[in-house]
Structure formats: C-alpha cells, structure tokens
C-alpha cells in the first residue's frame, strides 16, 4: 500500500487523537503516504475534507480530548448511492486503505466501503464501550473517571446536607458506563437498560441506609434505563427524602484522555495500519485481555456486547 487515510466518526471519545497519531506515524514509518479525512464520512462528500500528514502534523495531540480531525454526521452513508459516492471519492484520491476510528455506526460505514472494494481497518472509539468483540474501547476509561470525579464531589455535598443524589450518565442502549462508575464510586443503586429494576427495592435500600444513619446515598442511572426526574419524584413521594438530580451530559465526553486510553489508542491505531499493510480488510483492532487482536466486523454486528451481570450482582452486595 502506498497511501492510507484515517478518519474519526460518530461521537468523539478521549484517546481518538492518540489513535490518529499512531496511524499517521506507523504509516509514515512503513513508507506510506498518510492523509486525514476531516469531519468523518462527511469529508468524503465535500471538496476540502482531505489533508496530507507529515510527522509533525500530529505532534502535541496525544494529550488532547476530542478529535483533531473533527467529526460530523453523514446521512449519505446510510444510503447505497451515498456509499457508492464515498467509495468512488476514495478511489479517485488514490487511497489504498482506510482506517476508521469510531463506534458501531462508523464500523457499518467501513463495512459498506469494504464491500465496494476499499480495504478498511477499524479502531473502536466510543465512551459507551458497547462494541461486541473487544474488552474495551477508546474513551471508556476516561469517561468512567470523569463520572467518578463527579460522584466523589456529589458525595461531599450529599453528606453535608444528608441527601440522596440521583446522577444520570450516558448510555441510551447500554449500561457499561453506569455500572463501572457506580461500582467504583460506591453507589447505593445502579439502573441500567440491561437489568430490570424495581423502585420499591431501591426505596427499601435507601430506607435501610437512613435507618443505620448513613448520611448520603448515590443512585447512578444510565440515560436509557429511566427518567431521572420521574425517579426523583417517586422517591420523594414514597419515602419523603431530600433528593437532588444531576445530569452530566456531554461533560463525560471531554477532557484529556487517561493513560489507559492514550495507550489503548496508540496500540489500536498502529495495529489497524499493520492489518492493512498485511493485506487484510474488514477487521477491527480489539482488546482481548492484554493483547490487541484482529476481529471481523461481522462479529461486531453479530450480537450485542454481553453485559457483565456478575459485576452488577457484586454491586448489590457491596452497596449496603
């Protein structure tokens, strides 16, 4: 391969810049030209989406959150004719291989291009950590630590005022963020889309905590599991307790990536380039234990990522 391209797509995730840096420098060290496509797949449909990279082009970005390549929605990639246009643009630019950094939707775009003759390799980058086939994705660790910092701060004020705090975190379809941050933060209850929850049981646990003179309680709720404001109203009605709601929102996506995400982005980005240089396509770099391994995109789409119910059960024992 003589010319590679890299793009970041979907929601931004801390560590994406580390992956871009690794793609660029691994590619250049192997004698390839490397270009970046700005604004994700949308950059394939406008005239100024491509930029040529040199070694210095990615200096000083490993510690930055977000993505220097920018990201945007590209509705054209949901249609066969748009996918045809995107593949034709890559071919006209002389691109021999494409590295896509993003989540499941971004992977589907990569697979569509692969089916149209573009060699692709993907890197999982999403704070939701919902990509099947990899133990973790870029951005998850940083987001968990961002939430954990909020939990620690909320506990201070909750204890001072003897209140119950309900914290909404991201996760429309999955509760990996809520589980990891809730378990690490000692939350009394964690609500996730994968597990049926019972408000009567939640209130019972809160009353137990009050009876043993515990001065605070934290409930972590994945946004797809429940309406936090309705939960707040019901708890107040049932146990007449002082409650407050905090919605973290996009704060969870920003910030300097953790060491874990910088390392993971660097390893996965380099691995994606290696896959392409080995003539492989339709794969993504996945974390399996301590190793980075190649997994087919079809495996990513074959089923939802299993939810660690054993960890969820652990929270029930520890948060008493």
C-alpha positions as CSV (number, residue, x, y, z in Angstrom):
1,X,0.0,0.0,0.0
2,X,1.3,3.5,-0.8
3,X,-1.4,5.8,0.5
4,X,-3.5,5.4,3.6
5,X,-6.3,7.6,5.0
6,X,-7.7,7.9,8.5
7,X,-11.0,9.4,9.8
8,X,-12.8,9.7,13.1
9,X,-16.6,9.3,13.0
10,X,-19.5,9.3,15.4
11,X,-19.4,10.7,18.9
12,X,-15.9,12.0,20.0
13,X,-14.0,10.0,22.6
14,X,-10.9,10.8,24.6
15,X,-8.0,8.9,23.1
16,X,-9.0,9.3,19.4
17,X,-6.2,11.7,18.9
18,X,-3.7,9.1,20.2
19,X,-5.1,6.7,17.7
20,X,-4.8,9.2,14.8
21,X,-1.2,10.0,15.9
22,X,-0.4,6.2,15.9
23,X,-1.9,5.7,12.4
24,X,0.0,8.6,10.9
25,X,3.4,7.7,12.4
26,X,3.1,4.0,11.9
27,X,2.1,4.5,8.3
28,X,4.9,7.0,7.6
29,X,7.4,4.8,9.3
30,X,6.4,2.0,6.9
31,X,6.9,4.2,3.8
32,X,3.3,5.1,3.2
33,X,1.7,8.4,2.5
34,X,-1.0,9.2,5.1
35,X,-3.8,11.7,4.8
36,X,-6.6,12.6,7.2
37,X,-10.3,13.0,6.3
38,X,-11.9,15.8,8.2
39,X,-15.4,15.6,9.7
40,X,-15.7,11.8,9.4
41,X,-17.5,10.4,6.4
42,X,-18.9,13.8,5.7
43,X,-15.5,14.8,4.5
44,X,-15.9,12.4,1.6
45,X,-18.7,14.4,0.2
46,X,-17.1,17.9,0.2
47,X,-14.1,19.4,-1.6
48,X,-11.9,20.2,1.4
49,X,-12.1,17.1,3.5
50,X,-8.6,15.7,2.8
51,X,-5.3,16.9,4.5
52,X,-1.8,15.4,4.0
53,X,0.0,14.4,7.1
54,X,3.7,14.7,8.0
55,X,5.4,13.5,11.2
56,X,5.0,17.0,12.7
57,X,1.3,17.2,11.8
58,X,0.3,15.1,14.8
59,X,2.8,16.5,17.3
60,X,1.3,17.6,20.6
61,X,-2.1,16.0,20.2
62,X,-1.8,12.8,22.3
63,X,-3.0,14.6,25.4
64,X,-6.0,16.3,23.9
65,X,-9.5,15.2,24.2
66,X,-12.0,15.2,21.3
67,X,-10.7,14.7,17.8
68,X,-8.4,17.0,15.8
69,X,-9.8,15.5,12.6
70,X,-13.3,16.7,13.7
71,X,-16.4,14.6,13.4
72,X,-19.9,15.0,11.9
73,X,-23.0,13.2,10.8
74,X,-23.1,12.0,7.2
75,X,-26.7,10.9,6.3
76,X,-25.4,10.0,2.8
77,X,-23.6,7.0,4.3
78,X,-26.9,5.4,5.2
79,X,-27.9,5.0,1.5
80,X,-26.3,2.7,-1.1
81,X,-25.9,5.6,-3.6
82,X,-24.0,7.6,-0.9
83,X,-21.8,4.7,-0.1
84,X,-21.0,4.4,-3.8
85,X,-20.0,8.0,-4.0
86,X,-17.8,7.7,-0.9
87,X,-16.0,4.7,-2.3
88,X,-15.5,6.5,-5.7
89,X,-14.1,9.5,-3.9
90,X,-11.6,7.4,-2.0
91,X,-10.5,5.7,-5.2
92,X,-10.2,9.0,-7.0
93,X,-7.9,10.2,-4.3
94,X,-5.7,7.1,-4.7
95,X,-6.5,5.7,-1.2
96,X,-5.3,2.1,-0.8
97,X,-6.5,1.6,2.7
98,X,-8.8,3.4,5.2
99,X,-8.6,3.4,9.0
100,X,-11.9,4.3,10.6
101,X,-12.0,5.3,14.3
102,X,-15.4,5.3,15.9
103,X,-18.3,3.2,17.1
104,X,-20.7,0.6,15.7
105,X,-22.3,3.0,13.2
106,X,-18.9,4.0,11.9
107,X,-18.0,0.4,11.6
108,X,-21.1,-0.2,9.4
109,X,-19.9,2.6,7.1
110,X,-16.5,0.9,6.9
111,X,-18.0,-2.4,6.0
112,X,-20.1,-0.8,3.2
113,X,-16.9,0.7,1.8
114,X,-15.1,-2.7,2.1
115,X,-17.9,-4.3,0.1
116,X,-17.2,-1.7,-2.6
117,X,-13.5,-2.5,-2.9
118,X,-12.0,-0.2,-0.3
119,X,-9.6,-2.0,2.1
120,X,-10.6,-1.0,5.7
121,X,-9.5,-1.5,9.2
122,X,-11.3,-0.1,12.2
123,X,-10.5,1.1,15.7
124,X,-13.2,1.1,18.4
125,X,-13.6,4.6,19.8
126,X,-16.7,5.2,22.0
127,X,-17.2,6.0,25.6
128,X,-20.2,3.7,25.8
129,X,-17.9,0.6,25.4
130,X,-20.7,-1.2,23.6
131,X,-18.8,-2.8,20.7
132,X,-19.0,-6.5,20.7
133,X,-15.7,-8.3,20.3
134,X,-13.5,-6.0,22.3
135,X,-13.0,-5.8,26.1
136,X,-12.8,-2.1,26.0
137,X,-12.9,0.8,23.5
138,X,-11.0,4.1,23.4
139,X,-12.6,6.7,25.7
140,X,-14.3,4.4,28.1
141,X,-11.7,4.6,30.9
142,X,-11.5,8.4,30.7
143,X,-15.3,8.8,30.8
144,X,-15.6,6.4,33.8
145,X,-13.0,8.5,35.6
146,X,-14.9,11.7,34.7
147,X,-18.1,10.3,36.2
148,X,-16.2,9.0,39.2
149,X,-14.9,12.5,39.9
150,X,-18.5,13.8,39.8
151,X,-19.6,11.1,42.1
152,X,-16.9,12.0,44.6
153,X,-17.9,15.7,44.5
154,X,-21.6,14.9,44.8
155,X,-21.0,12.7,47.8
156,X,-19.3,15.6,49.6
157,X,-22.4,17.8,49.3
158,X,-24.8,14.9,49.7
159,X,-23.2,14.0,53.0
160,X,-23.1,17.6,54.2
161,X,-26.8,18.0,53.6
162,X,-27.8,14.4,54.3
163,X,-29.4,14.0,50.9
164,X,-29.9,11.4,48.1
165,X,-28.3,12.3,44.8
166,X,-29.5,10.8,41.5
167,X,-26.9,11.0,38.8
168,X,-27.7,10.5,35.1
169,X,-24.9,9.3,32.9
170,X,-24.7,8.5,29.2
171,X,-25.9,5.1,27.9
172,X,-29.1,5.1,25.8
173,X,-28.9,1.4,25.0
174,X,-26.2,0.1,27.4
175,X,-25.2,0.5,31.0
176,X,-21.5,-0.2,30.9
177,X,-20.6,3.4,31.9
178,X,-23.2,3.4,34.7
179,X,-22.0,0.1,36.1
180,X,-18.3,0.8,36.1
181,X,-18.7,4.3,37.6
182,X,-21.3,3.2,40.0
183,X,-19.4,0.2,41.3
184,X,-16.1,2.2,41.5
185,X,-18.0,5.1,43.2
186,X,-19.8,3.0,45.8
187,X,-23.3,3.9,44.5
188,X,-26.2,2.5,46.5
189,X,-28.2,1.7,43.4
190,X,-27.3,1.5,39.6
191,X,-30.0,1.5,37.0
192,X,-29.1,0.1,33.5
193,X,-31.2,-0.8,30.4
194,X,-30.0,-4.4,30.6
195,X,-31.3,-5.2,34.0
196,X,-34.9,-4.9,35.2
197,X,-35.1,-2.6,38.2
198,X,-37.6,-2.3,41.0
199,X,-38.3,1.1,42.5
200,X,-39.7,-0.5,45.6
201,X,-36.5,-2.3,46.2
202,X,-34.5,0.9,45.6
203,X,-36.6,2.7,48.2
204,X,-36.2,-0.2,50.6
205,X,-32.4,0.0,50.3
206,X,-32.5,3.8,50.8
207,X,-34.6,3.4,53.9
208,X,-32.2,0.8,55.3
209,X,-29.3,3.3,54.8
210,X,-31.3,6.0,56.5
211,X,-32.1,3.7,59.5
212,X,-28.4,2.9,60.0
213,X,-27.7,6.7,60.0
214,X,-25.9,6.8,56.6
215,X,-25.8,10.5,55.7
216,X,-25.8,10.2,51.9
217,X,-26.9,7.9,49.1
218,X,-25.9,8.0,45.4
219,X,-28.0,6.5,42.6
220,X,-26.4,6.2,39.2
221,X,-28.8,5.9,36.2
222,X,-27.9,5.2,32.6
223,X,-30.0,7.6,30.5
224,X,-31.7,4.7,28.6
225,X,-32.8,3.0,31.9
226,X,-35.2,5.5,33.3
227,X,-36.3,9.1,33.5
228,X,-34.2,10.5,36.4
229,X,-36.7,13.3,37.1
230,X,-39.6,10.8,37.4
231,X,-37.4,8.6,39.7
232,X,-36.7,11.7,41.8
233,X,-40.4,12.5,42.1
234,X,-41.3,8.9,43.1
235,X,-38.6,8.6,45.7
236,X,-39.7,11.8,47.3
237,X,-43.3,10.7,47.3
238,X,-42.6,7.2,48.7
239,X,-40.0,8.0,51.4
240,X,-40.2,11.8,51.8
241,X,-36.5,12.2,51.5
242,X,-34.4,15.1,50.3
243,X,-33.2,14.4,46.8
244,X,-31.4,16.1,44.0
245,X,-30.8,15.3,40.3
246,X,-27.6,15.9,38.4
247,X,-27.3,15.2,34.6
248,X,-23.7,15.1,33.5
249,X,-24.4,15.2,29.7
250,X,-21.5,15.9,27.3
251,X,-19.1,16.6,30.2
252,X,-18.5,12.8,30.0
253,X,-17.0,13.0,26.5
254,X,-14.5,15.8,27.1
255,X,-11.2,16.1,28.9
256,X,-7.6,14.9,28.5
257,X,-7.5,11.1,27.9
258,X,-6.3,8.9,30.7
259,X,-3.1,7.0,30.4
260,X,-5.2,3.9,29.7
261,X,-6.9,5.5,26.7
262,X,-3.7,7.0,25.4
263,X,-2.0,3.6,25.4
264,X,-5.0,1.8,24.0
265,X,-5.4,4.4,21.2
266,X,-1.8,4.1,20.3
267,X,-1.8,0.3,20.2
268,X,-5.0,0.0,18.3
269,X,-4.1,2.7,15.8
270,X,-0.8,1.1,15.0
271,X,-2.5,-2.4,14.8
272,X,-5.0,-1.1,12.3
273,X,-2.2,0.1,10.0
274,X,-0.5,-3.2,10.3
275,X,-3.6,-5.1,9.3
276,X,-3.9,-3.0,6.1
277,X,-0.2,-3.5,5.3
278,X,-0.7,-7.2,5.7
279,X,-3.4,-7.0,3.0
280,X,-6.2,-7.7,5.4
281,X,-9.5,-5.9,5.4
282,X,-12.9,-5.8,7.1
283,X,-11.4,-6.2,10.5
284,X,-11.0,-4.1,13.7
285,X,-8.3,-3.9,16.3
286,X,-9.8,-5.4,19.5
287,X,-8.5,-5.6,23.1
288,X,-8.6,-9.2,24.3
289,X,-7.1,-9.5,27.8
290,X,-3.7,-7.8,27.5
291,X,-3.5,-8.3,23.7
292,X,-4.6,-6.5,20.6
293,X,-6.2,-8.9,18.2
294,X,-8.0,-8.7,14.8
295,X,-11.7,-9.3,14.9
296,X,-14.1,-9.3,11.9
297,X,-16.6,-6.5,11.6
298,X,-19.3,-9.2,11.1
299,X,-18.6,-10.4,14.7
300,X,-19.1,-6.9,15.9
301,X,-22.6,-6.9,14.4
302,X,-23.5,-10.5,15.2
303,X,-24.9,-9.7,18.7
304,X,-24.9,-7.0,21.4
305,X,-21.9,-6.9,23.7
306,X,-22.6,-9.1,26.7
307,X,-23.4,-7.1,29.9
308,X,-21.3,-8.2,32.9
309,X,-24.1,-9.3,35.2
310,X,-21.6,-10.7,37.7
311,X,-20.3,-7.2,38.3
312,X,-23.9,-6.0,38.7
313,X,-24.6,-8.6,41.3
314,X,-21.4,-7.5,43.1
315,X,-22.8,-4.0,43.4
316,X,-25.8,-5.4,45.2
317,X,-23.6,-7.0,47.9
318,X,-21.2,-4.1,48.2
319,X,-23.6,-1.1,48.3
320,X,-25.3,-1.8,51.6
